[in-house]
């Protein structure tokens, strides 16, 4: 039985143990940041490649060159911190 001033134990009041190197609740883990950046990069490139194909009337045979050109454009528009 809980004491007078104690709150009952519930899922909301008990935090899961945090292991060394693990993000605390409310924090974004480093790997999550990388995956988010990677997903955003992929989405940007995919959309740019799509627009290139659309402008050409979706003519077949240019998929890889559209993607590679979009990657180059992304790298120019978003230089990495290591290069800078």
N, C-alpha and C positions, 0 to 999 in steps of 0.2 A: 504494500500500500504506500502511496506517495505521501510525503510530508506535506504540511499545509502550504508552504511557499514553493514547492517543487512543481514543475510542469510535468504532465504525463509524457512518457517516452513515445514518440511517434516517428514515422519515416521522415517527417519534416524536421524534427529536432535532432536526429542522429545523422551525422555526416559519415560517409564511407571513409575508411582510412586512406591516407594519401601516401603513396610510396615515393621514395626519393626519385626526383626527376619527373614525376607525374604532375600534371597541372592541378591546381586546387580548384574547387568549384568556382565557376564564374570566370576562370582564366582560360585563354585559348592555348592549347598545347602547341609547342613549336612545330611539330609535324602537321598539325591542323593548319597552321599558317602557310606552310609550304604547299599543302594540298590545295588550299583555297587559292593561292597564287597560281599554282599549276593549272587548276580548273579554269580560272579566269583567263589565263594565257591561251589555253586550248580553245575556249569559247570565242575569244577575240579572233584567233586565227581561223577557226571554222567559219565564222560569220564573214570575215574578209574574203576567204576563198569562195564562199557561196556567192557573194556579190560579184566577184570576178567571173564566175561561171554564168551567172544570170545575165551580166552585161554582154556576154558572148552568145547568149541564147542556149546555154547548157549544151554546147557542142561537146561531144565525147572526145576523150583523149588528152585533155588538159588538166585532169584532176590533180595529178602530182605537181605539175608546174604551178598551178594555182595555189596549192598548199605551201609549197616552198617559197613562192613569192610573198605570200601572206606572212610566213614566218620571218622572212627578211624585213618586211615592213614593220612587224611587231618589234623586232629587235632594235630597229632604228627609232621607233617611237617610244620604246621603253628600255633604255640602256640599263644593263645590270649594274648593281652597286660595285661589283668587283672590278669592272672595266673603268669606272669613273674616276 
